[in-house]
Amino acid sequence: MRTGIWGACFLVLAWTATVLATLPALTPLISGRQWWSAIVLTVAAVALTGVVLRVVRLPEVILPLAQAAAGVVTLTALFAPERAVGGLIPTPQTVGSLLVLITEGRAEIDASPAPVAAIPGVVLVVALGMGLLALVADFIVVTVRAPALVGLPLAGMLFLVLSVNDQGIGWWAFALAAAGYLGLLTVDGWIRGALRGIRPPPGTDSAPPLLGTLRRAATAGGVAAVAIVLALLTPLAVPGLADNALFRMAQGGVIGDDAVTTTHPLVSLRTQLAADSQTPVLTYRTDDPAPDYLRTYVLDVFDGENWTMSTLRAGRDNRVGDDRLPLPPGTPALTGDPVTTEVSVAGDARNVDFLPMPYPALSVDVPGEWFADPATQMVFSTGGRTRSLGYQVESLRSRPSAAELADGGRGTAGVDSQYLSVPEGVDSRVAGLARSIVRGADTPHERAVVLQDWFTREGGFTYDLRPPPMPPGADPLSHFLFASRVGYCEQFAGSMALMARQVGIPARVATGYTAGTEVADGRWKVAQSDAHAWPELYFEGQGWLRFEPTPSSGAGQGTASVPSYAEPAQERATAPDTRAPRPDADAPDEGAEQPEGDAPEDGGAAAPAPGSGADSAGGAIDAESLRRTLLAAAVGLLVLLTPALTTAAIRHVRQTSATTASARARAAWLGLRDEAADLRVPWSPAESPRSIARRLTADYELFGSAREALWRIALSEESARYAPHPVVPLSLPADVHTVRRALRARLGVLALIRAILLPRSLLRLPGVLRRAVRVRTG
């Protein structure tokens, strides 16, 4: 009993350390506090199940299964009680509901930056992960008795937080995690010393037992406190340890001749938009009465799913100085109104390593060492991030007219061909959709305006910072264009840029801020909610120009604005209808708009969206139905075989735990007795081993190897009971198997099925557990 109590105490400590290490660390990642209760209850169910089962000495091989079952029952009661038996016992419908919630939670986590809304799906995903972490901690701390190793999964949880949250975790959260871990190690040392009988040498400790315990606790606590304080203070004194290097490394950056690392621009964008905060990021003063956007990053590479930056290189040739900034390739001699913008980054804003500035810029006056990318005019630093920064930008406000753009050249010789690159894996329907939208538009400028107009007016899109979750395995681009048509600026900008490339217009994505809100004469404030993404399209003779496909209504990005040159032209009022059909339209291939057999230039217009045709819809439904059926069948089979797996586990542990001759004999005899109970073979504890062997041999006609094996088992049990030095052969496990096979062959298939599915030996489970412990100790 003492060992079971030690194990129970250890498990409680492991649970406490897990909670102390994870809940405070997860707080910056999930909004609100209501999610705590589900996690605490799940971990508590796993931990308390281990406590109870260790006190009653359940074999260790069954513990994880029982704890996992307790965790599943808890999650069922919390998230799907209406589909469970008695609100607790899961059914196939319960499993289906939980899987749907898990899918929604994963989609929310993937689509939203921290802090993620605590919707049921997110809470379920986190609670499930914490339950698994509790199982791992239980196994490492109590079963393996290696509590020091539990620091690995706990540290992994902290690293996860640091990799997705650039603000890191608070010192108090780290201190709690460290205190829980060090407390676990301290108690482990006490328990090991107590079990081994280690005592202080005589005469060295004259204090009463209680005072001695308190003194040892104070010593351990003092050592732990010093270690925690050193761990908190050391990063402040060592350069490089106090920044968010792990976050930047996890989110990805750009590396050149000199290291340039930054948060992924779209990750930063999602974080600021999700905050929906009016907290100022920067303020600026300008002599432009209608200032344009402040561009920070340019994403020119599309990999089929995400837009990223090309590698940036920082060298002497592109260091920002007194000279003018280089003009991007393909940009003509700039003309327009000169603009001076004085920018002041807020002191409590995020660290700045790329400068938000108007485009195109002529020069920038900024303290420190900064570099300008010649291809995009991004201005960046390699010397770490800076707060409370002020700088001045000289730029030109070019306002080309729609007529100038329409009369301009139609070539793309001025820019790199990468701006027309489209990965092979992109859904072919997207190109068909793009060409169907711009059909009838003659010039690149007209095609760009028609595309923009389709996103903002004709396409039926909805702006939402929390779009609905995608089905598992769905392509984000196709899902946005053909299924949901719900998203925010990232989806609008990326989709228009890709479709512009597919109709022959060089394009890329820019992120930064809209003009913000004017707060005084010539002074503007930019808040986190003004973070934005938009496409930049190239026109020969004019260079790179921004467009605005994101809705600017109250339901959209409120401070977004459409440039004058991008407004729909009046002459388009009489042009053919260029609106692309909704994916759920009856004729998505535009068959009604063209003569039969007249195919569009790409071989087909926009393909029907998933679910618009009978085949695709039926296939999706059939696949989902098959998945649910297979899942229900697997769960049912597992439940059906649980008794058989439990009995097999008990017998295996009983045999492998027997280390002495008496224990091996006893394990074989009990295994034979349990097999007789499962097969409904009479067995009386009043009979001697020889009497039972004699009766079984006669009643079930056991001959040859089966008879010899039965008698070896019986004589070994007799020797273990009465002989001072038992003689037990090593073949007993194989002998039990031989007798079991012979009895099953004699009794028939029905008795075998009944023994497997409804083993009677489990009715004596408490006695089995007590005997298993006695067998283990010999």
N, C-alpha and C positions, 0 to 999 in steps of 0.2 A: 504493500500500500504506500510505503514511503516513496518509492520510486515514482509511482503514479502521481503523488502529490507534488513532488519536485517538478515533474514534467508539466503539471497543470500550472504551477507558479511560473515556470519558465515561459509557457505559452502566453499567459497573461502579460508578462513583461514584453514578449515579442510583439504582441498586439499593441500594447501601449507605445512601444518604440515606433511601430509602423504608423500609428495615427499621428504621433508627434512629428514624425519626419515628413508626412505627406499632406495632411490637411492644411497646415499653414502655408506650405509651399504651393499648393494648388489654388490658394485664394486669389492670386492675381490673374489666374487663367479662366476662372468661371465667375460670372457676375452673381451677386446676391449671396445669401447664406443658407437658403432652404435646401441646398443640395447636400449639406453636411450630414443631415440625419440619415439619408439613405446609405451613405458610405459607412457611417458609424454602425448602423444596424447590420449591414452586410458583413463587415469585418467582425463585429461582435458575435454574429451567428456562427461564423467559421471558427472563431477562437473558443467560444464557450462549448461548442460541440467537441472540440479537441480536449478541453478540460474535463468534461464529463466522461468521455470515452476513455481517457487515460486513467482516470480514477478507478473505473471498473475494469481496467486492464484489457481493453480490446486490442487484438493483434494489430501491430503498426501498419501492416499492408492494407488494412481496411480503413484506416483513419482518413486518408485523403478522399476516398470515395464518399464516406459519411459526411465529411466537412463540405465537399463540393455539393452534395445533396442538400445540406442545410443552407448553403449559399443560394442555390437555385430556388429553394422554397421561399427564402426571404425575398429574393428579387421578384418572384411570382406574386407574393403578397403585396409588394410595394407597387408594381408596375402593371400587372395583369390579373388582378384578383377576380374580375368578372368572368374570365375564361378558365378558371381553375376549379378543381373539385374542393369545395369548402373554402375557397379563396386562398388555398395553400398548395394543393397538389397539382403540379403542372399537367396539362394535356397537350396533344398535338396543336390545338388551337392556341394554347398559351405560348408554345414555342414559336408559332407563326407571328403572334403579336409582339413577342420580345424581339424577334429578328427584324421586324419592321421598325421598331423603335431604335434598335441598334443601327440600322441603315440610316435613319433620319439623323441620329446623333453623330455618326461619322461624317455625314454630308455637312452638317452644321459646323463641325470642328474643322473640316477641310476648307469650307468656304469663308469662315469668319475668323478674323484675328482675335487675339485675346483683348479683353475678357469675353468669352463665349457666353451667350445667353443660356441660362440653366433650364433648357427645355427638357422634358422627360427623357428624350433619347440621349442627350448629352449626359444627364445624370446617370442613366443606366450604363452607358459605356464606361464612365469613370468608376461607378460602383462595381461593375464587373471586373475591371482592372485591379481595383483595390482588393477585391475578394481573392483574385489569383495571387496578388502580392502577399496577402495574409497566409494563403496556403504554402507559398514558397518559404515565407519566414518561419512558419510552423515546422516545416520539414527540416530546414537548415538548423534552427535553434534547438528543437526538442528531439527530433528523430536522429539527426546526424550528430547533435551536440557540438556544433561548430558555430556558436553565435557570432564570432568575429566575421564570418562570411556573409552574414545578413546585411552587412554594410554595403555589399555590392548592389543588390536590388534597390536598397534605400538610396544609395548615391545615384543609381540610374534614374530614379524618380526626380531627384534634384537636378541632374543634368538635363532631363527632359524639359523641366521648367525653364532652365537657363537658356536652352536652345530655341525656345519659342517666345520668350519674353525678354526684350532688351533691357528692361529695368531690373532684371534679376529677382532675387528673393530678399526679403527683409532680414536684418541681422537677427531679429528675435526668432524668425522661422528657422534659420540655420542653428541658432543656439538651442532651440527646443529639439530639433532633430539630433544634434550632437549629444544633448543631455540624455535623451532616450537611449541612444546607442551606447554611450559610456555607462549608463546605469545597467544596461543589459550585461555588459562585460563584467561589471563589478559583481553583480549577483551571481554570475556564472563562476567567478573565482571563489566566492563564498561557498556555493553549493559543492563545487569540486573538492574544496578543502574539508567540508563537513563529511562528505561521503567517504573520503579517504582517511578520515580520522586525524587530520593534521591539526595540531594544537601548538601554541607557543611553547618554547622550552621552559622547563620549571624555573620559577623565580624571575622570569622576564616580564610577566604580565600579572600583577597582583590586583588589578582592578576587578570588581564584580563583573559577572558575565554581561549584565545589561549595559554597564558603563563601557566595557570593552567593545561591545557591539556598536554602541554609539560612537566611540572613538574611531573605530575602523570605518564606519560610515562617513564620519566627518573627514577622515583622511582621504578616502576615495572621492568624496565630493569636492574637496579642495583641489586634488589633482585634476579632476574633470573640469573644474571651473577655470583653472590656469590654462588647460589645453584649449578650451573654447575661446577664452579671451585672446590667446595667441593666434588662433585661427582667424579670429575676426580682425585683429589689428595688423597682422602681417601683410595682407593685400594692400593696405593703405600705405605701407612703407616701401613696397616693391613695385617698381614701374611695370605696367603690363598686366598685373594681377587684378587690378581694381576696375578694369574696363569690361565691356561686354563682348569679349573676344569669342566666347563659346557661341553666343547668339549670332554674331556676324558670320562665324565659320559655318554654322548650321544653315543659315538662310542663304548663304552663297554671296560671293562678291566678285570683284574683277581684279585681276593681277596683271601687272605690266612690268616694265623695267624696274620700277620702284613699287612697293606694295600699295595697292589701292583696294581697300575693303569697305564695303558698305552694305547696309541692310538691303535686301531685295526691294526694288522700288514698289512693286505691287503689294508686297507684304506691308511696307510702310503706309501705302495708300489705304489698304483695307483697315489697318489699325486706326488711322485717323478718322476715316469715315464711320467706322463702327462706334467710335467714341461719341459721335454726333455732338461735339462740344463746341462752345463758342470761345473756348480758351484761345487767346491769341498766339499765333505762331510767329508772326512778324508784323511790323508796321512799315509803311514806306510813304515817302513824299515824292510826288511827281508833278511835272508841268504838263503832263498829258491829261486833258479834260476827260478822256474816256480810255483809261489804261487797259492794256491787254493782259493776257495771262502771264504768270511768272513760271517759266519752265525750269524744271530741275533735272529730270532724267530723260534720256531718249532710248527707247527700246527698239532695236532694229532687227532682231533675230527672232523668228517664230519657229518653234520646234514641233509644231503640230498640236500643242496644247497650251504652251506658255510663251509670253513675250519676254525676252531678256536682252541685256546689253552686250554688245561686242566687247572684246577685251580692250581695256584702256591702258595706255602707256604714258608714264610720267617721265619726262626727260628734259634736258636743258632746252631743246628746241621748242617745247610747248609750255615753258614756264610763263606765267602771267607777269608782265612787267609794265613798263611805260608804253610799249608799242601797242598798236591796235591788235585786236583779236583776229585770228585768221578767219577768212570767209569759208564756209563749208563748200565742198566741191559742187559745181553746178549752179552756185549762187551768182547772179550777175552783179554788176556794179550797183551798189545800193543807192536807192533814191527814196526820199520821203522826208518827213518832219523829224528833226532831232528831238530826242527825249532824254531828260536826266531823271534818274530814279535813285533816291537815297533810301537804302533798306536798313532796318534795324531788327535783328532777330531777337525775339523775346528771351529774357534770361532763364525762364523755366521751360522753354521749349526743348524739343529733342536736339541732341547734338547735331551739328551741321558739318558735313564733309562735302556736300555738293551745294552750290549756290543757286537759290531760286532767282531768276532774272528774266527780264523781257527778252524776246527774240525778234529779230537778230540784234546782237550787241556789237558795238564798236570797240568798247574798252570797259575795263572794270578796275576799280581802285579798291583793293582789299588788303588788310594787313596779314602778314604771314606768307608762307610759300604755297602757291596755288598753281594749278596747271589747267590748260584749255585743250579739250579734245578737238583736233582740227576738222574732224568729219561732222561733228554735231554742235560744237560750241558749248558743250557742257564744261563747267568750271568746277574743279574738284581739288581736294587736298589729300596728301599722303601722310601728313604729320599728326594723325589723330583727329578726333572730333572736337569742335569748338562750340561753346555756348556764348551768348551775349555778344554777338558779332555785328559789326556795322560795316557797310560797304556802299560804293556808289557805282552805278552802271550808266554808261552813255550808249544809247541805242537809237534806232530809226524806226518810226512808225510808218510802215509802207501800207498803203491802202489801194491796191490795184482794183480797178473796176471789173465788173463781170465781162464787159466788152473787151477790155484789154486781155483778160484771160482767155476769152473765146477766140480772139484773133492771134494769140500766141502760138508758138510752135507746138507740135504734137509729138516730138521726139523725146527720148530719154537718154541721149548720149552724154548728158552732163553729169549723170550720177552712176554710182556703182550698180551693177546688175543684182546685187544682193537685195536691193529694195523691191525687186520683183519676184524674189524667190518664194516658192510655195512648197512645203514638204510633200512628199509623195503620199503620206498617210492621211492627208486631209480628206474628209468625206467629199466624194465627187459631186454630191448634190449641191454643195456650197457654190462651186463654180457655175453650175447651171442656174442656181438662184440669182447669183450676181449678174449674169448675162441677161437673164430675163428681166431684171429690174431696169437695166440701163438700155434695153432695146429701144431704139428711136433717138437716143442721145448721140449727137454727132461728134462733139469735141470732148477731150479729157475733162475739161471743166464742167461741162454739162453732165457727164457721167458721175463726177464727184458730187455735184449738187443733188442729182437724182438719188444717189445712194444715201446721202445724208437725210434727204427728205423722207425716204422710205423708213428709216429708223425713227425719225421724230414724229411722223404723221401717218403715213400710209400702212406701215407694217403691223400696227396694233400692239406695239411694245408697251410694257409697264416698267416704270422705274421702282426698284425696291432694294434697299440695302441688305435685306435678308431674303433672297430668292428661295423658292422651294427646293428641297433636296433632290439631287439627281438620282435616278435608279442606279444600282450597282453596275459598274462597268460602262456606263454611258459616256460618250464623248462630250466634253463641256461645250464645244463650239456648236456641234449639231443639236444638242439638247436646247441650247439657247435660241438658235435660229428656227428650229423646226418643231419644238415641243412646248417649252415654257414661255418663251418670249418675255421673260421677266429677268431683270438684272440691274446693275448699276454701271457707272461710267467705265469701269474696267472692261466689262463685256461689250458695251457699245463701241468703245474705241478700238479694241482688238478686232472685233468682227468687221468693222468698216475698213480698217487698214488692210486686213487680209483680202476682203472682197475687192478693194480698190486694186490691189496687186493682180487679182485674177481678171480684171478688165483692163489691164495694161497701164495702170497709174502707179508709179513708185510711191511707196507708203511706209510709214513707221508709226510707232506709238510714243507719245510724250506724256510725262506725268509732272505734276507740280501743283499749282494753285490757280484758281480763278482770280479775278481782280480784287475780290473781297468787297468790303463795304466802306464807303467814304464816311469818315468820322469828323472831318474838319476840312477847311479849304485846302485842297491839294494833299490831304493826308488820308491814308487808307489803312484799314485793319484787315488782316488775313487770319482767319481762325482755322482750327483743325477741320471743321466741317466744310471748308472751302477747298480741301484737297481734291484733286481731279485728275482724270486721264482723258486724252483726246488724240485723234489721229492727225498726223502731219502728212500732207500729200505734195508731191513735187510736180511743178509745171515749168517746162522749159521757157526761159526768159524771165521768170518770176521767182524761181527758187522754191523753198519749202513754205507752205502755207497751212495754217491749222483749219480744221473743220470741227463741227460740233454736232455729233449724232445723238448726244445724250439729251433727253427731255429737260427743259428748263422751267417747267410748271411747278406748282406747289408740291406735286408728288415727285418731282425730280430734283436735279441739282439746281437749287434756287438761284445761284449766282452765275450759272453758265450763260453764255451769250453767243449768238451766231454772228460771225463777221459779215460785213455788208456784202463782200464779194461772194458769199456762200448762200445768200438769200435766193429762193427759187425765182428764176427769171419769168417775166410776164409772158414771153413767147412760148413758154412750155404749157400754157393753158390750152393751146390747140394741138399740142403734140399727142401722139397715141398714148393710151393709158399704159404707164410703165409700172403700175403697182404689181408687185408679186403677190400671188394668192396666198392666203393663209394655209398652213399645212393641212388643216382639216377640210379644205375646200373639196368639192366633188371632182374638180378637174385640175389638179395641181400641175399637170403637164401643159396647160395652156392650149389644149387641143381646140378650144372654141375660138381662139384668137388667130389661128393660122390655118391655112388649107391642110387637108389631110395629107400626111407624108412630108410636109415641109418641116424639117427638123431644125432646131436652133443650131448655131455654129459649133457648139461643143458637143453635139450629139444628143442632146436632151436637155430640157429645161429642168426646173427644180423638181427633184424627185419627191414622191409623197413622203411625208413625215412618218415616223413610226406610229402605227396605230391608225393611219388613214386608209390603208388597204386591208382587205380581208385577210390576205396571207400573212402580212406582218402582224396584224392584231391577233389573229388566231395563233400564230407562232408564239407571240409573247405570252398569251394566256396559257397555251399548252405548256410552254416551258415553265411558267410559274406554277401551274397546277402540278406538273411532274415533280418539280422541286419540293413542293409542300408534301406531296404524297410520299416521296422517298424519305423526306425528313421525318414524317410521322411514322413511317415503317421502321426507320432506324431507332427512333425513340421507343416505339412499342417493343421492338426486339430486345433492346437493352433492358427495358423494364421486365420483360418476360424471362430473361436470362440472369437477372440480378440474384435470385436465390442460388442458382447453380454456381455463379461466379463467387458468391460469398462463401459457400461451403468449400469450393476449391481453394480459395485463399486461406481459409482457416486451416485446412489440412496441410497446405504447403508450408505455412508458417510453423505449424506444429512440428513437422518433420525437419525443416531446416534449422529450427531453434534447439533441437535436441542434441546436446553435445556429449552426454554420458551414455553408458550402456543402458542404465535403467531408463533414462529419458527416451532413448530410441525405441526400446521395447514398449514403453507406455504409449508413445506416439503411434506405433503400428497398431497396438491393441485398440486404442480409441478410434483410430481411423477405420478399423474393421467394424467396430461397434456402430459408428455413425453410418457406414454403408448399409449395415443390416437394418438400421432404423429407417433409412430412406427407401429401402426395398420392401419394407414391412415384414422383415424376417424376425421371428420371435427372439428376444434376447432378455435374459434375466440376470440381474447383478448377483443373485444368490447362487448362480452356477459358477463352478470353477472354470478356469480356462480350458482344462482338459475335457470337462463335461460339455462345454459349448462346442469345442472342436469335434468331439465324437458325435454330437447331435447334428451339427451342420453337415458333416460328412455323410451321415446316414440319410437325413431328410432330403438333401439336395443332390445326392449321388455325385459327390466330388471325388474324382479319381486322378491318378497320375500327379502331374505337377501341381494342380490345384490343391489336392489333399496334402502333399508334402509342404507346400507353402503355408497352408492353414495351421498345420501342426508346428511348424517353426515359429509362427507368430504366437501360438498358445504357449509353447514351452518357454519362449523368451519372456513372455509376461509372467509366467510362473517363476522363472529364475529371478526376474527383477523383483518380485514380491518377497521371495523367501531366501534366496541365496545371498551369503555375505559378499560374494564377488560374482555378480551375474555374468553369464556367458551369453552374449547376444550376437548373432551373425550380422554382417553388413548388408545382407540381401533383403532386409525387412521391407523397405519401401517397394521393391519390386515384388515381394511376396504379397503385399497388400493389393497391388495392382492385379496380380494373377488371380487371387481369390475374388476380387471385385468383378473381374471380367467373367469368371466362371459362374458366379451367382446371377449376374445379369443375363447370361446366355440361357440359364435354366428357367428364369422367371418370365422371359419374353419381353417383347417390345413395349407393351403397355406399361408394365412395371418399370421399365427403364425410363420412359417418358415421364411417368409420375415421379420417379426418384429425382429426375433432373429439374423438373419445373416446380415440384412441391416437396422439397426435402424435409422430412420430419426432424432431422437432426438439428435444424435451426430452432425448433421449439425449446431446446435445452441450451440456448445460446449463453445465458449467464453462467451455467455450469461449465460449458465448453470453454468460456473465457478464463474461468478460474483454473481449470485443469491445464489450459494452454500455458498459463504462467508457471504452474508447478512443473510442467514438462520442461519449460525453458530453463528453469533453475535446477532441474535434476532432482 
